[in-house]
Amino acid sequence: MVKRPVVASAKLDDGSILSLMQRSKCYEIPIVDYDGTILGLKSIDSLISVQQPTQVVIMAGGRGERLLP
């Protein structure tokens, strides 16, 4: 059991939450209000908006003899 979990206040901005993630080496951090009620979850993927281009290679050809009965 984790007695002192890493949580972020709802008042924190995304930059502060990201630095908290880096310091605590957590990839997801729950967002809580003043009473400790969970309001949501922030993941590192949602905070870092680096989009990788999708690369696809389609190799097609031949007579399809391998698929014959």
PDB file of N, CA, C, O and CB in Angstrom:
ATOM      1  N   MET A   1       0.836  -1.169   0.000  1.00  0.00           N
ATOM      2  CA  MET A   1       0.000   0.000   0.000  1.00  0.00           C
ATOM      3  C   MET A   1       0.883   1.235   0.000  1.00  0.00           C
ATOM      4  O   MET A   1       1.868   1.302   0.735  1.00  0.00           O
ATOM      5  CB  MET A   1      -0.952  -0.004   1.203  1.00  0.00           C
ATOM      6  N   VAL A   2       0.538   2.193  -0.808  1.00  0.00           N
ATOM      7  CA  VAL A   2       1.256   3.463  -0.848  1.00  0.00           C
ATOM      8  C   VAL A   2       0.569   4.405   0.133  1.00  0.00           C
ATOM      9  O   VAL A   2      -0.587   4.784  -0.055  1.00  0.00           O
ATOM     10  CB  VAL A   2       1.286   4.069  -2.304  1.00  0.00           C
ATOM     11  N   LYS A   3       1.298   4.775   1.179  1.00  0.00           N
ATOM     12  CA  LYS A   3       0.696   5.631   2.202  1.00  0.00           C
ATOM     13  C   LYS A   3       0.590   7.083   1.756  1.00  0.00           C
ATOM     14  O   LYS A   3      -0.322   7.792   2.180  1.00  0.00           O
ATOM     15  CB  LYS A   3       1.499   5.552   3.479  1.00  0.00           C
ATOM     16  N   ARG A   4       1.520   7.540   0.899  1.00  0.00           N
ATOM     17  CA  ARG A   4       1.493   8.920   0.415  1.00  0.00           C
ATOM     18  C   ARG A   4       1.564   8.920  -1.112  1.00  0.00           C
ATOM     19  O   ARG A   4       2.639   9.108  -1.681  1.00  0.00           O
ATOM     20  CB  ARG A   4       2.668   9.747   1.023  1.00  0.00           C
ATOM     21  N   PRO A   5       0.435   8.712  -1.775  1.00  0.00           N
ATOM     22  CA  PRO A   5       0.453   8.650  -3.237  1.00  0.00           C
ATOM     23  C   PRO A   5       0.745  10.027  -3.844  1.00  0.00           C
ATOM     24  O   PRO A   5       0.497  11.064  -3.229  1.00  0.00           O
ATOM     25  CB  PRO A   5      -0.890   8.112  -3.765  1.00  0.00           C
ATOM     26  N   VAL A   6       1.270  10.003  -5.050  1.00  0.00           N
ATOM     27  CA  VAL A   6       1.537  11.246  -5.778  1.00  0.00           C
ATOM     28  C   VAL A   6       0.247  11.669  -6.459  1.00  0.00           C
ATOM     29  O   VAL A   6      -0.284  10.946  -7.302  1.00  0.00           O
ATOM     30  CB  VAL A   6       2.699  11.069  -6.824  1.00  0.00           C
ATOM     31  N   VAL A   7      -0.252  12.831  -6.094  1.00  0.00           N
ATOM     32  CA  VAL A   7      -1.470  13.387  -6.682  1.00  0.00           C
ATOM     33  C   VAL A   7      -1.211  14.840  -7.033  1.00  0.00           C
ATOM     34  O   VAL A   7      -0.283  15.465  -6.521  1.00  0.00           O
ATOM     35  CB  VAL A   7      -2.686  13.255  -5.710  1.00  0.00           C
ATOM     36  N   ALA A   8      -2.052  15.367  -7.920  1.00  0.00           N
ATOM     37  CA  ALA A   8      -1.943  16.772  -8.317  1.00  0.00           C
ATOM     38  C   ALA A   8      -3.244  17.486  -7.978  1.00  0.00           C
ATOM     39  O   ALA A   8      -4.334  16.924  -8.092  1.00  0.00           O
ATOM     40  CB  ALA A   8      -1.620  16.904  -9.837  1.00  0.00           C
ATOM     41  N   SER A   9      -3.102  18.717  -7.566  1.00  0.00           N
ATOM     42  CA  SER A   9      -4.264  19.542  -7.268  1.00  0.00           C
ATOM     43  C   SER A   9      -4.930  19.973  -8.570  1.00  0.00           C
ATOM     44  O   SER A   9      -4.272  20.100  -9.602  1.00  0.00           O
ATOM     45  CB  SER A   9      -3.863  20.775  -6.424  1.00  0.00           C
ATOM     46  N   ALA A  10      -6.219  20.192  -8.512  1.00  0.00           N
ATOM     47  CA  ALA A  10      -6.959  20.653  -9.691  1.00  0.00           C
ATOM     48  C   ALA A  10      -6.533  22.060 -10.095  1.00  0.00           C
ATOM     49  O   ALA A  10      -6.799  22.485 -11.219  1.00  0.00           O
ATOM     50  CB  ALA A  10      -8.467  20.621  -9.421  1.00  0.00           C
ATOM     51  N   LYS A  11      -5.875  22.786  -9.195  1.00  0.00           N
ATOM     52  CA  LYS A  11      -5.443  24.154  -9.474  1.00  0.00           C
ATOM     53  C   LYS A  11      -4.169  24.215 -10.313  1.00  0.00           C
ATOM     54  O   LYS A  11      -3.867  25.259 -10.891  1.00  0.00           O
ATOM     55  CB  LYS A  11      -5.228  24.894  -8.179  1.00  0.00           C
ATOM     56  N   LEU A  12      -3.412  23.111 -10.393  1.00  0.00           N
ATOM     57  CA  LEU A  12      -2.137  23.118 -11.114  1.00  0.00           C
ATOM     58  C   LEU A  12      -2.351  23.155 -12.615  1.00  0.00           C
ATOM     59  O   LEU A  12      -3.300  22.568 -13.134  1.00  0.00           O
ATOM     60  CB  LEU A  12      -1.308  21.897 -10.741  1.00  0.00           C
ATOM     61  N   ASP A  13      -1.455  23.854 -13.313  1.00  0.00           N
ATOM     62  CA  ASP A  13      -1.512  23.866 -14.769  1.00  0.00           C
ATOM     63  C   ASP A  13      -0.754  22.660 -15.323  1.00  0.00           C
ATOM     64  O   ASP A  13      -0.094  21.936 -14.579  1.00  0.00           O
ATOM     65  CB  ASP A  13      -0.927  25.186 -15.331  1.00  0.00           C
ATOM     66  N   ASP A  14      -0.854  22.455 -16.631  1.00  0.00           N
ATOM     67  CA  ASP A  14      -0.249  21.272 -17.256  1.00  0.00           C
ATOM     68  C   ASP A  14       1.266  21.241 -17.116  1.00  0.00           C
ATOM     69  O   ASP A  14       1.842  20.165 -16.954  1.00  0.00           O
ATOM     70  CB  ASP A  14      -0.616  21.218 -18.721  1.00  0.00           C
ATOM     71  N   GLY A  15       1.923  22.392 -17.174  1.00  0.00           N
ATOM     72  CA  GLY A  15       3.370  22.435 -17.017  1.00  0.00           C
ATOM     73  C   GLY A  15       3.823  21.986 -15.640  1.00  0.00           C
ATOM     74  O   GLY A  15       4.823  21.281 -15.507  1.00  0.00           O
ATOM     75  N   SER A  16       3.094  22.389 -14.628  1.00  0.00           N
ATOM     76  CA  SER A  16       3.425  21.976 -13.263  1.00  0.00           C
ATOM     77  C   SER A  16       3.182  20.483 -13.057  1.00  0.00           C
ATOM     78  O   SER A  16       3.953  19.810 -12.374  1.00  0.00           O
ATOM     79  CB  SER A  16       2.607  22.782 -12.254  1.00  0.00           C
ATOM     80  N   ILE A  17       2.117  19.978 -13.646  1.00  0.00           N
ATOM     81  CA  ILE A  17       1.829  18.543 -13.539  1.00  0.00           C
ATOM     82  C   ILE A  17       2.906  17.738 -14.255  1.00  0.00           C
ATOM     83  O   ILE A  17       3.323  16.688 -13.767  1.00  0.00           O
ATOM     84  CB  ILE A  17       0.435  18.215 -14.125  1.00  0.00           C
ATOM     85  N   LEU A  18       3.356  18.222 -15.405  1.00  0.00           N
ATOM     86  CA  LEU A  18       4.409  17.533 -16.141  1.00  0.00           C
ATOM     87  C   LEU A  18       5.711  17.503 -15.363  1.00  0.00           C
ATOM     88  O   LEU A  18       6.393  16.479 -15.348  1.00  0.00           O
ATOM     89  CB  LEU A  18       4.628  18.193 -17.484  1.00  0.00           C
ATOM     90  N   SER A  19       6.071  18.603 -14.717  1.00  0.00           N
ATOM     91  CA  SER A  19       7.291  18.605 -13.906  1.00  0.00           C
ATOM     92  C   SER A  19       7.148  17.695 -12.681  1.00  0.00           C
ATOM     93  O   SER A  19       8.123  17.076 -12.255  1.00  0.00           O
ATOM     94  CB  SER A  19       7.630  20.036 -13.460  1.00  0.00           C
ATOM     95  N   LEU A  20       5.944  17.612 -12.116  1.00  0.00           N
ATOM     96  CA  LEU A  20       5.696  16.685 -11.013  1.00  0.00           C
ATOM     97  C   LEU A  20       5.862  15.240 -11.477  1.00  0.00           C
ATOM     98  O   LEU A  20       6.403  14.409 -10.748  1.00  0.00           O
ATOM     99  CB  LEU A  20       4.287  16.900 -10.434  1.00  0.00           C
ATOM    100  N   MET A  21       5.400  14.943 -12.683  1.00  0.00           N
ATOM    101  CA  MET A  21       5.573  13.605 -13.248  1.00  0.00           C
ATOM    102  C   MET A  21       7.051  13.273 -13.430  1.00  0.00           C
ATOM    103  O   MET A  21       7.481  12.154 -13.150  1.00  0.00           O
ATOM    104  CB  MET A  21       4.839  13.494 -14.590  1.00  0.00           C
ATOM    105  N   GLN A  22       7.819  14.243 -13.896  1.00  0.00           N
ATOM    106  CA  GLN A  22       9.245  14.010 -14.112  1.00  0.00           C
ATOM    107  C   GLN A  22       9.977  13.805 -12.789  1.00  0.00           C
ATOM    108  O   GLN A  22      10.847  12.940 -12.690  1.00  0.00           O
ATOM    109  CB  GLN A  22       9.864  15.180 -14.879  1.00  0.00           C
ATOM    110  N   ARG A  23       9.633  14.589 -11.782  1.00  0.00           N
ATOM    111  CA  ARG A  23      10.289  14.452 -10.474  1.00  0.00           C
ATOM    112  C   ARG A  23       9.954  13.128  -9.803  1.00  0.00           C
ATOM    113  O   ARG A  23      10.821  12.500  -9.194  1.00  0.00           O
ATOM    114  CB  ARG A  23       9.886  15.602  -9.561  1.00  0.00           C
ATOM    115  N   SER A  24       8.695  12.701  -9.915  1.00  0.00           N
ATOM    116  CA  SER A  24       8.266  11.488  -9.227  1.00  0.00           C
ATOM    117  C   SER A  24       8.363  10.234 -10.096  1.00  0.00           C
ATOM    118  O   SER A  24       8.103   9.126  -9.628  1.00  0.00           O
ATOM    119  CB  SER A  24       6.854  11.655  -8.748  1.00  0.00           C
ATOM    120  N   LYS A  25       8.739  10.416 -11.363  1.00  0.00           N
ATOM    121  CA  LYS A  25       8.879   9.306 -12.322  1.00  0.00           C
ATOM    122  C   LYS A  25       7.573   8.520 -12.451  1.00  0.00           C
ATOM    123  O   LYS A  25       7.571   7.289 -12.484  1.00  0.00           O
ATOM    124  CB  LYS A  25      10.021   8.360 -11.887  1.00  0.00           C
ATOM    125  N   CYS A  26       6.462   9.261 -12.524  1.00  0.00           N
ATOM    126  CA  CYS A  26       5.140   8.675 -12.721  1.00  0.00           C
ATOM    127  C   CYS A  26       4.644   9.039 -14.115  1.00  0.00           C
ATOM    128  O   CYS A  26       4.901  10.141 -14.600  1.00  0.00           O
ATOM    129  CB  CYS A  26       4.138   9.163 -11.629  1.00  0.00           C
ATOM    130  N   TYR A  27       3.936   8.116 -14.758  1.00  0.00           N
ATOM    131  CA  TYR A  27       3.393   8.381 -16.084  1.00  0.00           C
ATOM    132  C   TYR A  27       1.936   8.811 -16.039  1.00  0.00           C
ATOM    133  O   TYR A  27       1.431   9.407 -16.990  1.00  0.00           O
ATOM    134  CB  TYR A  27       3.532   7.158 -16.950  1.00  0.00           C
ATOM    135  N   GLU A  28       1.269   8.516 -14.952  1.00  0.00           N
ATOM    136  CA  GLU A  28      -0.102   8.967 -14.735  1.00  0.00           C
ATOM    137  C   GLU A  28      -0.227   9.519 -13.323  1.00  0.00           C
ATOM    138  O   GLU A  28       0.334   8.969 -12.375  1.00  0.00           O
ATOM    139  CB  GLU A  28      -1.115   7.812 -14.967  1.00  0.00           C
ATOM    140  N   ILE A  29      -0.968  10.612 -13.195  1.00  0.00           N
ATOM    141  CA  ILE A  29      -1.172  11.229 -11.882  1.00  0.00           C
ATOM    142  C   ILE A  29      -2.652  11.578 -11.747  1.00  0.00           C
ATOM    143  O   ILE A  29      -3.220  12.234 -12.620  1.00  0.00           O
ATOM    144  CB  ILE A  29      -0.268  12.506 -11.700  1.00  0.00           C
ATOM    145  N   PRO A  30      -3.280  11.138 -10.644  1.00  0.00           N
ATOM    146  CA  PRO A  30      -4.675  11.511 -10.427  1.00  0.00           C
ATOM    147  C   PRO A  30      -4.794  12.990 -10.039  1.00  0.00           C
ATOM    148  O   PRO A  30      -3.951  13.533  -9.325  1.00  0.00           O
ATOM    149  CB  PRO A  30      -5.300  10.624  -9.338  1.00  0.00           C
ATOM    150  N   ILE A  31      -5.850  13.613 -10.521  1.00  0.00           N
ATOM    151  CA  ILE A  31      -6.158  15.003 -10.191  1.00  0.00           C
ATOM    152  C   ILE A  31      -7.210  14.974  -9.088  1.00  0.00           C
ATOM    153  O   ILE A  31      -8.257  14.343  -9.237  1.00  0.00           O
ATOM    154  CB  ILE A  31      -6.662  15.812 -11.458  1.00  0.00           C
ATOM    155  N   VAL A  32      -6.930  15.660  -7.981  1.00  0.00           N
ATOM    156  CA  VAL A  32      -7.838  15.636  -6.835  1.00  0.00           C
ATOM    157  C   VAL A  32      -8.239  17.060  -6.452  1.00  0.00           C
ATOM    158  O   VAL A  32      -7.533  18.024  -6.748  1.00  0.00           O
ATOM    159  CB  VAL A  32      -7.180  14.917  -5.632  1.00  0.00           C
ATOM    160  N   ASP A  33      -9.390  17.166  -5.786  1.00  0.00           N
ATOM    161  CA  ASP A  33      -9.832  18.463  -5.277  1.00  0.00           C
ATOM    162  C   ASP A  33      -9.334  18.647  -3.844  1.00  0.00           C
ATOM    163  O   ASP A  33      -8.513  17.867  -3.360  1.00  0.00           O
ATOM    164  CB  ASP A  33     -11.382  18.584  -5.338  1.00  0.00           C
ATOM    165  N   TYR A  34      -9.827  19.667  -3.182  1.00  0.00           N
ATOM    166  CA  TYR A  34      -9.382  20.012  -1.829  1.00  0.00           C
ATOM    167  C   TYR A  34      -9.635  18.883  -0.829  1.00  0.00           C
ATOM    168  O   TYR A  34      -8.843  18.672   0.090  1.00  0.00           O
ATOM    169  CB  TYR A  34     -10.085  21.278  -1.360  1.00  0.00           C
ATOM    170  N   ASP A  35     -10.755  18.151  -1.015  1.00  0.00           N
ATOM    171  CA  ASP A  35     -11.119  17.063  -0.093  1.00  0.00           C
ATOM    172  C   ASP A  35     -10.417  15.745  -0.409  1.00  0.00           C
ATOM    173  O   ASP A  35     -10.537  14.785   0.352  1.00  0.00           O
ATOM    174  CB  ASP A  35     -12.613  16.848  -0.124  1.00  0.00           C
ATOM    175  N   GLY A  36      -9.689  15.689  -1.517  1.00  0.00           N
ATOM    176  CA  GLY A  36      -9.019  14.458  -1.906  1.00  0.00           C
ATOM    177  C   GLY A  36      -9.851  13.577  -2.819  1.00  0.00           C
ATOM    178  O   GLY A  36      -9.484  12.433  -3.089  1.00  0.00           O
ATOM    179  N   THR A  37     -10.967  14.104  -3.295  1.00  0.00           N
ATOM    180  CA  THR A  37     -11.811  13.361  -4.222  1.00  0.00           C
ATOM    181  C   THR A  37     -11.178  13.390  -5.606  1.00  0.00           C
ATOM    182  O   THR A  37     -10.765  14.448  -6.082  1.00  0.00           O
ATOM    183  CB  THR A  37     -13.249  13.946  -4.261  1.00  0.00           C
ATOM    184  N   ILE A  38     -11.102  12.241  -6.243  1.00  0.00           N
ATOM    185  CA  ILE A  38     -10.482  12.157  -7.564  1.00  0.00           C
ATOM    186  C   ILE A  38     -11.406  12.774  -8.605  1.00  0.00           C
ATOM    187  O   ILE A  38     -12.573  12.403  -8.726  1.00  0.00           O
ATOM    188  CB  ILE A  38     -10.156  10.689  -7.929  1.00  0.00           C
ATOM    189  N   LEU A  39     -10.850  13.732  -9.358  1.00  0.00           N
ATOM    190  CA  LEU A  39     -11.606  14.410 -10.398  1.00  0.00           C
ATOM    191  C   LEU A  39     -11.269  13.884 -11.789  1.00  0.00           C
ATOM    192  O   LEU A  39     -12.085  13.965 -12.707  1.00  0.00           O
ATOM    193  CB  LEU A  39     -11.350  15.898 -10.337  1.00  0.00           C
ATOM    194  N   GLY A  40     -10.071  13.349 -11.935  1.00  0.00           N
ATOM    195  CA  GLY A  40      -9.651  12.862 -13.242  1.00  0.00           C
ATOM    196  C   GLY A  40      -8.254  12.276 -13.168  1.00  0.00           C
ATOM    197  O   GLY A  40      -7.697  12.083 -12.087  1.00  0.00           O
ATOM    198  N   LEU A  41      -7.706  12.000 -14.326  1.00  0.00           N
ATOM    199  CA  LEU A  41      -6.383  11.408 -14.423  1.00  0.00           C
ATOM    200  C   LEU A  41      -5.648  12.063 -15.574  1.00  0.00           C
ATOM    201  O   LEU A  41      -6.188  12.168 -16.675  1.00  0.00           O
ATOM    202  CB  LEU A  41      -6.463   9.872 -14.615  1.00  0.00           C
ATOM    203  N   LYS A  42      -4.426  12.504 -15.335  1.00  0.00           N
ATOM    204  CA  LYS A  42      -3.586  13.077 -16.385  1.00  0.00           C
ATOM    205  C   LYS A  42      -2.494  12.074 -16.707  1.00  0.00           C
ATOM    206  O   LYS A  42      -1.841  11.549 -15.806  1.00  0.00           O
ATOM    207  CB  LYS A  42      -2.979  14.455 -15.953  1.00  0.00           C
ATOM    208  N   SER A  43      -2.298  11.812 -17.978  1.00  0.00           N
ATOM    209  CA  SER A  43      -1.218  10.929 -18.394  1.00  0.00           C
ATOM    210  C   SER A  43      -0.169  11.755 -19.125  1.00  0.00           C
ATOM    211  O   SER A  43      -0.455  12.836 -19.640  1.00  0.00           O
ATOM    212  CB  SER A  43      -1.749   9.775 -19.296  1.00  0.00           C
ATOM    213  N   ILE A  44       1.035  11.233 -19.160  1.00  0.00           N
ATOM    214  CA  ILE A  44       2.125  11.959 -19.801  1.00  0.00           C
ATOM    215  C   ILE A  44       1.874  12.089 -21.295  1.00  0.00           C
ATOM    216  O   ILE A  44       2.310  13.059 -21.915  1.00  0.00           O
ATOM    217  CB  ILE A  44       3.461  11.259 -19.546  1.00  0.00           C
ATOM    218  N   ASP A  45       1.171  11.112 -21.883  1.00  0.00           N
ATOM    219  CA  ASP A  45       0.862  11.181 -23.313  1.00  0.00           C
ATOM    220  C   ASP A  45      -0.073  12.340 -23.639  1.00  0.00           C
ATOM    221  O   ASP A  45       0.031  12.941 -24.708  1.00  0.00           O
ATOM    222  CB  ASP A  45       0.240   9.873 -23.779  1.00  0.00           C
ATOM    223  N   SER A  46      -0.977  12.652 -22.728  1.00  0.00           N
ATOM    224  CA  SER A  46      -1.903  13.756 -22.983  1.00  0.00           C
ATOM    225  C   SER A  46      -1.238  15.116 -22.787  1.00  0.00           C
ATOM    226  O   SER A  46      -1.722  16.118 -23.314  1.00  0.00           O
ATOM    227  CB  SER A  46      -3.116  13.642 -22.071  1.00  0.00           C
ATOM    228  N   LEU A  47      -0.140  15.165 -22.041  1.00  0.00           N
ATOM    229  CA  LEU A  47       0.543  16.430 -21.790  1.00  0.00           C
ATOM    230  C   LEU A  47       1.643  16.731 -22.808  1.00  0.00           C
ATOM    231  O   LEU A  47       1.935  17.893 -23.092  1.00  0.00           O
ATOM    232  CB  LEU A  47       1.130  16.419 -20.406  1.00  0.00           C
ATOM    233  N   ILE A  48       2.239  15.689 -23.345  1.00  0.00           N
ATOM    234  CA  ILE A  48       3.275  15.882 -24.366  1.00  0.00           C
ATOM    235  C   ILE A  48       2.613  15.685 -25.713  1.00  0.00           C
ATOM    236  O   ILE A  48       2.160  14.588 -26.040  1.00  0.00           O
ATOM    237  CB  ILE A  48       4.491  14.891 -24.172  1.00  0.00           C
ATOM    238  N   SER A  49       2.558  16.741 -26.486  1.00  0.00           N
ATOM    239  CA  SER A  49       1.823  16.690 -27.751  1.00  0.00           C
ATOM    240  C   SER A  49       2.761  16.548 -28.941  1.00  0.00           C
ATOM    241  O   SER A  49       2.594  17.230 -29.952  1.00  0.00           O
ATOM    242  CB  SER A  49       0.967  17.938 -27.916  1.00  0.00           C
ATOM    243  N   VAL A  50       3.742  15.670 -28.825  1.00  0.00           N
ATOM    244  CA  VAL A  50       4.634  15.417 -29.942  1.00  0.00           C
ATOM    245  C   VAL A  50       3.985  14.346 -30.807  1.00  0.00           C
ATOM    246  O   VAL A  50       3.836  13.197 -30.390  1.00  0.00           O
ATOM    247  CB  VAL A  50       6.062  14.979 -29.457  1.00  0.00           C
ATOM    248  N   GLN A  51       3.607  14.731 -31.994  1.00  0.00           N
ATOM    249  CA  GLN A  51       2.964  13.792 -32.898  1.00  0.00           C
ATOM    250  C   GLN A  51       4.008  13.156 -33.799  1.00  0.00           C
ATOM    251  O   GLN A  51       4.753  13.854 -34.487  1.00  0.00           O
ATOM    252  CB  GLN A  51       1.877  14.489 -33.734  1.00  0.00           C
ATOM    253  N   GLN A  52       4.060  11.852 -33.794  1.00  0.00           N
ATOM    254  CA  GLN A  52       4.959  11.113 -34.669  1.00  0.00           C
ATOM    255  C   GLN A  52       4.235  10.869 -35.986  1.00  0.00           C
ATOM    256  O   GLN A  52       3.073  10.463 -35.984  1.00  0.00           O
ATOM    257  CB  GLN A  52       5.419   9.766 -34.014  1.00  0.00           C
ATOM    258  N   PRO A  53       4.901  11.109 -37.105  1.00  0.00           N
ATOM    259  CA  PRO A  53       4.244  10.817 -38.379  1.00  0.00           C
ATOM    260  C   PRO A  53       4.060   9.308 -38.546  1.00  0.00           C
ATOM    261  O   PRO A  53       4.933   8.515 -38.193  1.00  0.00           O
ATOM    262  CB  PRO A  53       5.063  11.395 -39.560  1.00  0.00           C
ATOM    263  N   THR A  54       2.939   8.946 -39.075  1.00  0.00           N
ATOM    264  CA  THR A  54       2.642   7.541 -39.284  1.00  0.00           C
ATOM    265  C   THR A  54       3.259   7.099 -40.599  1.00  0.00           C
ATOM    266  O   THR A  54       3.006   7.691 -41.648  1.00  0.00           O
ATOM    267  CB  THR A  54       1.117   7.285 -39.272  1.00  0.00           C
ATOM    268  N   GLN A  55       4.060   6.065 -40.533  1.00  0.00           N
ATOM    269  CA  GLN A  55       4.677   5.528 -41.733  1.00  0.00           C
ATOM    270  C   GLN A  55       4.136   4.135 -41.969  1.00  0.00           C
ATOM    271  O   GLN A  55       4.130   3.292 -41.072  1.00  0.00           O
ATOM    272  CB  GLN A  55       6.219   5.513 -41.616  1.00  0.00           C
ATOM    273  N   VAL A  56       3.684   3.907 -43.180  1.00  0.00           N
ATOM    274  CA  VAL A  56       3.099   2.625 -43.521  1.00  0.00           C
ATOM    275  C   VAL A  56       3.771   2.114 -44.790  1.00  0.00           C
ATOM    276  O   VAL A  56       3.969   2.869 -45.742  1.00  0.00           O
ATOM    277  CB  VAL A  56       1.558   2.739 -43.705  1.00  0.00           C
ATOM    278  N   VAL A  57       4.117   0.845 -44.799  1.00  0.00           N
ATOM    279  CA  VAL A  57       4.655   0.195 -45.987  1.00  0.00           C
ATOM    280  C   VAL A  57       3.723  -0.951 -46.336  1.00  0.00           C
ATOM    281  O   VAL A  57       3.504  -1.854 -45.527  1.00  0.00           O
ATOM    282  CB  VAL A  57       6.126  -0.311 -45.761  1.00  0.00           C
ATOM    283  N   ILE A  58       3.179  -0.912 -47.536  1.00  0.00           N
ATOM    284  CA  ILE A  58       2.314  -1.994 -48.011  1.00  0.00           C
ATOM    285  C   ILE A  58       3.061  -2.715 -49.118  1.00  0.00           C
ATOM    286  O   ILE A  58       3.404  -2.141 -50.151  1.00  0.00           O
ATOM    287  CB  ILE A  58       0.921  -1.455 -48.518  1.00  0.00           C
ATOM    288  N   MET A  59       3.298  -3.985 -48.867  1.00  0.00           N
ATOM    289  CA  MET A  59       3.979  -4.793 -49.870  1.00  0.00           C
ATOM    290  C   MET A  59       2.948  -5.754 -50.450  1.00  0.00           C
ATOM    291  O   MET A  59       2.431  -6.623 -49.749  1.00  0.00           O
ATOM    292  CB  MET A  59       5.212  -5.567 -49.259  1.00  0.00           C
ATOM    293  N   ALA A  60       2.662  -5.592 -51.707  1.00  0.00           N
ATOM    294  CA  ALA A  60       1.665  -6.440 -52.364  1.00  0.00           C
ATOM    295  C   ALA A  60       2.206  -6.869 -53.721  1.00  0.00           C
ATOM    296  O   ALA A  60       3.004  -6.163 -54.337  1.00  0.00           O
ATOM    297  CB  ALA A  60       0.299  -5.695 -52.521  1.00  0.00           C
ATOM    298  N   GLY A  61       1.776  -7.995 -54.161  1.00  0.00           N
ATOM    299  CA  GLY A  61       2.195  -8.481 -55.470  1.00  0.00           C
ATOM    300  C   GLY A  61       2.179  -9.989 -55.524  1.00  0.00           C
ATOM    301  O   GLY A  61       1.893 -10.658 -54.531  1.00  0.00           O
ATOM    302  N   GLY A  62       2.477 -10.501 -56.653  1.00  0.00           N
ATOM    303  CA  GLY A  62       2.504 -11.951 -56.831  1.00  0.00           C
ATOM    304  C   GLY A  62       1.178 -12.464 -57.351  1.00  0.00           C
ATOM    305  O   GLY A  62       0.250 -11.692 -57.591  1.00  0.00           O
ATOM    306  N   ARG A  63       1.096 -13.773 -57.522  1.00  0.00           N
ATOM    307  CA  ARG A  63      -0.096 -14.402 -58.085  1.00  0.00           C
ATOM    308  C   ARG A  63      -1.012 -14.977 -57.015  1.00  0.00           C
ATOM    309  O   ARG A  63      -2.108 -15.431 -57.345  1.00  0.00           O
ATOM    310  CB  ARG A  63       0.303 -15.493 -59.048  1.00  0.00           C
ATOM    311  N   GLY A  64      -0.627 -14.978 -55.792  1.00  0.00           N
ATOM    312  CA  GLY A  64      -1.478 -15.500 -54.728  1.00  0.00           C
ATOM    313  C   GLY A  64      -1.511 -17.009 -54.664  1.00  0.00           C
ATOM    314  O   GLY A  64      -2.468 -17.580 -54.141  1.00  0.00           O
ATOM    315  N   GLU A  65      -0.505 -17.660 -55.176  1.00  0.00           N
ATOM    316  CA  GLU A  65      -0.487 -19.121 -55.186  1.00  0.00           C
ATOM    317  C   GLU A  65      -0.399 -19.719 -53.791  1.00  0.00           C
ATOM    318  O   GLU A  65      -0.859 -20.839 -53.571  1.00  0.00           O
ATOM    319  CB  GLU A  65       0.668 -19.613 -56.015  1.00  0.00           C
ATOM    320  N   ARG A  66       0.163 -19.014 -52.876  1.00  0.00           N
ATOM    321  CA  ARG A  66       0.303 -19.518 -51.523  1.00  0.00           C
ATOM    322  C   ARG A  66      -1.043 -19.726 -50.858  1.00  0.00           C
ATOM    323  O   ARG A  66      -1.172 -20.565 -49.966  1.00  0.00           O
ATOM    324  CB  ARG A  66       1.142 -18.577 -50.701  1.00  0.00           C
ATOM    325  N   LEU A  67      -2.044 -18.975 -51.280  1.00  0.00           N
ATOM    326  CA  LEU A  67      -3.360 -19.041 -50.651  1.00  0.00           C
ATOM    327  C   LEU A  67      -4.292 -20.062 -51.310  1.00  0.00           C
ATOM    328  O   LEU A  67      -5.410 -20.272 -50.841  1.00  0.00           O
ATOM    329  CB  LEU A  67      -4.004 -17.679 -50.684  1.00  0.00           C
ATOM    330  N   LEU A  68      -3.840 -20.693 -52.387  1.00  0.00           N
ATOM    331  CA  LEU A  68      -4.686 -21.682 -53.038  1.00  0.00           C
ATOM    332  C   LEU A  68      -4.854 -22.916 -52.146  1.00  0.00           C
ATOM    333  O   LEU A  68      -3.973 -23.222 -51.343  1.00  0.00           O
ATOM    334  CB  LEU A  68      -4.092 -22.079 -54.400  1.00  0.00           C
ATOM    335  N   PRO A  69      -5.977 -23.625 -52.282  1.00  0.00           N
ATOM    336  CA  PRO A  69      -6.195 -24.807 -51.432  1.00  0.00           C
ATOM    337  C   PRO A  69      -5.168 -25.913 -51.653  1.00  0.00           C
ATOM    338  O   PRO A  69      -5.236 -26.957 -51.005  1.00  0.00           O
ATOM    339  CB  PRO A  69      -7.573 -25.359 -51.677  1.00  0.00           C
TER     340      PRO A  69
END
